[in-house]
Each structure stands twice: as structure tokens, then as C-alpha cells.
Amino acid sequence: MKRNLGNIVFILLVVLTVLVWIVFPPINDGRENYIRAYAGEVLGSVVIVLMSFSLFLSTRPRWAEPYFGGLDKMYQTHRRASTSAFLLLFVKLLVVPITTVNLRLGNYLAMISFLGIIAIVLPTLAPRIPILNKLSGRTYESWKKLHRFIGIFFILGYLHALTVDALSAFIAINWVQVFFIIGTVSYLYTEVFGGFFRKYATYIVETVKHPSNSTTEVTLRAKGQPIRHAHAGQFLFVRFLSDKALNESHPFTISSAPHEDVLRLTVKASGDYTRHLFHNLKAGMEAVVEGTYGLFNYKTGGEKQIWIAGGIGITPFLSFLRDLKTDLRHEVHFYYTVRHPEEAVFADEIEAISRNHARLKSHIRFSSVHGSLNVDDIIENTGGYIRDHHIYMCGPFPMVRAFEQKFLDAGVPPKNIHYEEFNFR
């Protein structure tokens, strides 16, 4: 219940906004199309609430993580809120009576706000809509820079409401004004003042290794006070100051254990940023780290567990394994699957740790040799019964979602399936 409380509050705020407009309706001033104008006011208010909530989640409040199930789930809610606001803007456009006579400043502000939000939200939806995905050539980095302007269009949208001939509804308008303030403050915190309030730590790149032709292992050492690493399996945001292309905050899972005096990151060269990092990151560079985040923690799960790592999804499990200072209290079947043997760069370390922990059974699989891992194999290795197991997965998101559905079909309760989605776009 606790991990869904944030979403419940979010839904209640939207419902309350509609109820405020119903209980305290605007004055009927006898204008033509009063009902359509009334409906437009309600829709506009809901859009402001949705966007303010989305902007608030963009501040990455760590205290709110338990109420959403982790920062990755918060970003999912952020995305749903933004998408819902985007769709409601189209509905509002159809509902509100439009005139091309005596256009006011507010009409122009509405056009600018609407077109700006479209320009930002459509690339966000592109990876999830096949047609848009083909049309959109933007990288994550360029989208992220564009996304920084979302708050400006949010503010322009609210100013539009103040500069048109709106209906008079004192209580409802003041209710919505609270959310405008929350959204504006959140946006200013994220883009302007966050650097003064967020807890950052400065690190130095101590070593850069390439265990394979597409993997970078970075070791960071704190220059001063290190960040607090609450538990194994968490992630952080890091940027490297001396390289313009790398001076953008990106999330990476920590592959070192919390008790180590350094941070280790294991990064696969799969995008523009990570490929540039592979070729250009050097020892001695300065890094700024923010974190840590995430609730991907096997210690909160049941006694019987299954861990599944696909490719670079090995990183949180490396942190789990490197954190084993005493005997493992859980019975774990750990599956590490890669396409080719040369990609299993941590196989020796995993097998060495497994030999020291009788309750940890590692299964390293090469899909080009053994075929793809499937749930039937996993169920067979657990003795044929899997419903009482907790599942922890990290890897390519299509793989994770496919396994999730198959585990659900096999009778595993949804609350027993744990993974993080790193697609913050």
C-alpha cells in the first residue's frame, strides 16, 4: 500500500480539482457557450494540476521514493501525468469556443504554450509509438535539453488563463493557483536553484578500464565527503566536468558494494553519451555525483529468490554480490545471460563468490550457445514450484517485461516481482 500512496494522492488531487469546480461553479454571466467555457475551465485546471505534479516529481525528492516504489516508478508517474496533460490539451482545444475576432494576449500565449508542449511531449512518446519512433531522430541528450523548457510553457499556459475573458470562480481559481505555485517553484528548483540545495559530491575518476570492447568500468574516489550509499543495488546521477559532451547528468547503477571506499560504475556503450564515455573518459577527470536513489534491494524480499541479469543489467547484482560479507541469508538462483561468452566479463568473479556461498547458485548462460533463457528452465531449477519466490530482474526492458508476464502466468504474485525501469525519457 505504501509504495502506491503517491499515485493515490496524485489521483485524488485530480478528482478534488474537478469536485471543487462542481461544488463551487463559476458565475453564469449569461455569455454564449457558457457550458463549453465552464468545461474548458475545468479541463485547463486539471492540466495545470497534472503538469505541476509532473514538475514536482522532476525535482527527484528522495523522501518520496517509498511512496511510489522508487525513483524509476516516480518517473513513470511523471510521464503518465505529462502525457495525460498533453491529451487533455487537445480535448480542451475541441471544447473551448474559439474566435478569431479580437484576439487577446492570452490567445497568443495559449498558442505558444500549446505548440511548445507538443514539441516536448511528442519526442517523449516517440519510443512508445512505432510511427513516432520512426519520425523522431532525437537522441536522449537532445530531448533532455529540450525538456528543460517545459516549465516555461507551463507558466505561459497559466498566464494565458489570466489574460483571457475567463469565467469568475474565486474558490476554484485559487485552488488551481496553489498548484501553479507548486509547479513553478518545482521548475525553478530543478533548473535554477537545485544546485544550491541538492546534495552533490565531487569525485575524481581514479581508473578507467574496458573489460570488453563495449564496456567501461569506472572507479570514482571522493575528493571530500562521499555520498551516502544506503544499500546495494542503488543508482546515482553523474556528470564529468572536463568534457562538454559528458557534462550532462546521467543515471548509472552502482556496481560496487556500499562498504567500499570508492564508487564503481559499469557502463555499456549503447548510446551517444555512453559511446563517447567509452572513448573519451580518462583517469583524473572530475565528476559530480548526485544520489543515491532506488529501492531495488533483495534484502527486503522473501527467503527464496531468483535474480536475472541480462547483459549490462548485471550491475546491481554485482553490488549485491560484492556486499556479501557474511553468509547469504536467502536461497538464490542467479541467472546471468549474455549473447556471447566474451561478453560475460564478470563470470569469473560471480563463480568465485558463488563458491563461497552455498545458498547462491549461479547460472551463466550464453544465448548464442545455449539458446535464450526461459521461465520453464528457471521453474525446473527451483524444483517445479515458483509461486513463493521473489524475482529480481535487470536488463533490456523488453526482456524484463516479457519475463514479468511469464512469471505472472506461472502464478508469481505481482508484489514478488521487482525491477527498475531506467527509461527516464
N, C-alpha and C positions, 0 to 999 in steps of 0.2 A: 504493500500500500504506500509506504513512504516514498519509494522510487517513482511513483506516479503522481505524487501530490502536486508537483509543479505543473504538470499538464492539466490536472483537475482545476487548479487555481486559474490557469490560463483560460479554460473553457468557461468557468464561472464568471470571469471578468467580461467576457464577450456577451454572455447571457444577461448579466446585470446591466450592461450598456443598453441593450435592446429594451430591457424592462424599465429602465429609467426614462427612456423616450416614450414608452407606453403609459407609464404611471403619471409622468409629468409632460404631457404633449405640448407642442408649440401652440401659440395663439393663432387661431384661424382668422387671418386678416382679410379674408374674402377674395384673395387673389385667385386667378385662374390656375388650374392644375395644382391646387393645394395638396392633394393626396400624393401626387408624384413628387412634389418638393419635400413633403414630410418623409416619404420613403427614402429620398436622396439624402436627407439629413441623417437618418438612421444608418444607412449604408456607409456614408462618409465617416461617421463616428466609429463604426466598427472597424473600418480600415485604419483609422488612427490608433485604436486600441491594439490591433494586430501588429502594426508596424512599431509601435512603442515597445511592445513586449519583445518583438524581434530584435530591436536595437538594444534593449536591456540585456538580452542573452548574449549579444555580441561583446559585452564587457567581460565575459568569461568569469563570472563570480564563483570562486571555488566553494564558498559556503553553500551554494545552491546545488552542487553536484549530486548529493544524496537524494534530493527531491525529484531528480529526473533520471537517475540511473547512470550518471557520468556525463562528462563534458560532451562526448560524442552524441549522446542522446539529447542533450540540450541543443546542439546544433541541428539535430533533426527537427526538433520543435521550432527552432528559429527558421528553418527552411519552410516548414509547413505554414507557419504564421505569415511569412513573406509571400508565399505562393497564394494563400487564401486572400490576403490583402490585394494582391495583383489581380486575381479573378474577380473580386468584388468591385474593383475599379471599373472593369468592363460592364458589370451589371449596373453600377451607378450611372455610367455613361448612357446606357439604354433607358434608364428610369427617369433621370432628371430632365425636365423640359429645357431644351437648348434654343437659344435665339441668336441670330447673327446681327440683330439690331442693338445698338447702344451697348456694345461690349465694354465691360468694366475691366479694371486692372486684374480683378480676381479671375476672370475668364482666361486671361493670358497666363496667369500663374498656374491655373489648373492644367492648361495645355503643356506648359513646360514640365510641371511635376509629373504628369501622366506619361509623357514621352520619355522622361528621364528614368522613371521606374521601369518602364518597358525595356529600355536599353540595358538595364542592370539585371532584371529578373530573368529575361529570356535566356541569356547565356548560362544562368544558374540552372534552368530547366533543361538546357540542351543535352547534357549527358543522359537524361532520363527519357527523352523523347527522340526516337530514331530520326525523324525528319529534321528536327532542330539540330541534332548532333552532327548531321552531315553538313548543315549550313554553317554551323558555328566552328570557326577555326581558332577561337581564342584559347590561349593557354590559361592554366590556373593563375599564373603570376599576373597576366594582363587583366584577367577577370577580377582578381583581388584588388588591383589598383583602381579599377572602375567602381568596385563595390564601395569604396571609401566615400563616394559621393551620394550614397543612398540617403543619408541624413539630411543633406541639403534639399533634396527633392521632397523629403518628408516635411521639412519646415515650410517649403514653398506651398505644399499642399494645404497645410493648416492656414497659412496666410491667405490662401485663396478663399477659405471659408469665412475669413473675417472681412474680406473686401468685395463680397457679392451681396446681393439682396437676400440674405438668409432669413429664415423664419425665426421668431422670437421664442426662445425656450431657455430661461435663465438657469434652471437647475441642471438640465441635460447638458447644456453647453459648458457649464462649469465642471461637471463630471468629466467630460471629454478633455477639458483643458488640463486636468491633472495628468492625464496620460500623455498629452503633448509635452508637458514639462518633463515627465519621466523619460520620454523618448529623446528629447533634445539634450537633456543632461547626460544620458547614456551615450549618445553620439559624440558629444564634446569630450566625454571621459575617454572613449575609445580612440578618437582621432587627434585630440589636442592635449588633454591633461593626464592621460593614463600613465605617461612616462614619469610623472611626479608621484603617483600614488601606487602603481603596481610594484610588486616586489621582483626586481630583476637582480641577477647576479652576473658578475663578469668572470669569464673563464678564458683560459689560454688553450689553444689546440696543442696538446702535448705530442701526440703521434697521429699519423695518418697511414693506415695500411689498406692494401687491396687484396683481401683473401681470395677473390676471384676476379674475372675480367669485367664484372658489372657491380661489384660490391665494395663499399668503402666502410672501414671500421675506424671511427674517430674516437680518440681519447681526450677528454677535456679535464683540466685541473683548475680549480677555483683560484682566482687571484686574491680574494678576500673570504668573506663569509659564503659558504656554499649554499645552494638551495636545499630545501627540506624534501627529502625523498621518503614519503610516508610508507610505501610498501613496494615490493617487487611488482613489475608489470605496468608501471605508470609511464606517462609520456610527458614531454615538455615542448616548449616552443623555443627555437634558437635561430639567431641570425649572426652572420660573420661580418664584422665591420669593415675589414680592409678590402673587400671585394664587392663592387657595386651590385653585381648580379646575385650575390649571396647575402646581401644586407636586407633581406626580406624574411620576416618571421615565419618559420615553417615548423609543423609538428613532427616529432620523431619519438618513437618508443625508446626508452632507456633499456639497454641490454646488460648493463652492469647491475650488481646487487646493491641494495641500499647501504650496506655496511662498508662498501668500498670507498676509498678516499678520492676517487675520480669518477667521472661520468663516461660511460661508453655508449656510443650510438652506432648502430649498424644500418647502413643506408644502401638501398638498391638503386642503381642508375636507371630510372624508368620514365623520367620526365625532364623537361628543360633544366629545371633547378638542380635536380639530383645528378644529372649528367654533367652539368657544369661543376658541381661539387666534386664529382669523381675525378675530374681532370685538373681542377684548379685549387682545391683546398690544400693548404700547406701547414706544416707544424710552425708554431709561433704566431699564427693569426689570433686575433682577439674575438671572442664570442660573447654575446649577451643572451642569457638564458632566462626564461620565464617558466614557472611551474612549481611543483609538478601537478599533473592532472590525471584523472582516470580512476575507475573503480574495478578494473579488471584484476581481481585478486582471488586466487584459488583457495586461500586460507579461510575465506568466508563460505566455501562450498561444502558439500557433503563428503563423507569418508571415501566413497568410490567416485573416481573421476576419470574423464577421458580428455586428453589435450590433443588438439590437432593444429599443426603449423604447416602452412603452405608457403613455400619459398621464403621471402623476407619476413613473413609472418612468424618466423622463429624468434624474433627479438624479445617479446615479453616472456617467452618461455625460457630463453637464455637467462633472463633476470631471475625467473623462478628458480632455475636450476643452480645458478651461481649463489643464490641466497640460502641454499641448503647447508646450514652449519651443523645441524643435528639431524637425527633420523626423520624421514618423511612420515608425517602422521596420517597421510592419505594413501589409499591404494590407487595408483595412477598408471593408465596405459597412455603412453605418449607417442603420437604419430607425427613424424617429420617427413613430409613428402616434397620432393623436387623432381624436375623433369629428367635431369642427367646427373650421374654420380659426381661430376666435378663441381656441381652447384651446391652440394651438401658440405659447405666449408666448415661447419661446426660438428660434423658427425663424430669425429674422434673425441671431442670434449663431451658430447652428450653420452656416448657409450662409456667413457671413463666415469662420469658422475653416476650413471645407471649401475655400474658395477659396485658402487659404494652404498647403494640404497636398494635393498631387496624389494621394497614395495613399489619401486619405479621400474616399469617395463617399457623400454624404448623400442619403437618400430620405425626404422628408417627405410623409406620407400622411394624408388626411382621409377617414375611413371613410364619412362621410355623402355624400361627393362621389365618391371613387374606389372605394368598396367596401372590405371588410376585407382586410387584408394576409394573404397565404397563402404557404406554403412553395414552391409552384410558381413564383410570381413571383420569390422570392429565388433559387431554383436557376437560373432563366433569366438573372438578372442576373449570376450568377457564372460563366456560360459553360456551364452544364449539369452541372457536377461539383462536389459539395459535401462529399464524404467527408473531404477533407483540411482542412476549415475548422474553426476553433474558434468556438463560438456563445456569445455573452454576452447574457443577457436580463434585463430588469427591468420589471415591470408587474403588472397584476392576476394573481393566482396562477392562476386558471382559464385565462387566456390563455397564461401561461408553460408550464403543464402540457400544454396542447393542442399548442403549438409543439414542445415537447420530444418528444412522441410522434411527431409528423410528421417531425421531423428524424431520429429513430431509425429510422423506417420508410424514410427516404431513404438510410440507410446511414451516418449520422454516428455515430462511436463514442461511447458514454456519457461517457467521460472528456473528450470535447471539448465537452460541453455544460455551461455554467456559469450559475448563477443563485442568488439568495438568497431564502429564504422568511422574510418578516417577520411571519408569524403566530405570535407567541410564546405565544399562548394555547393 
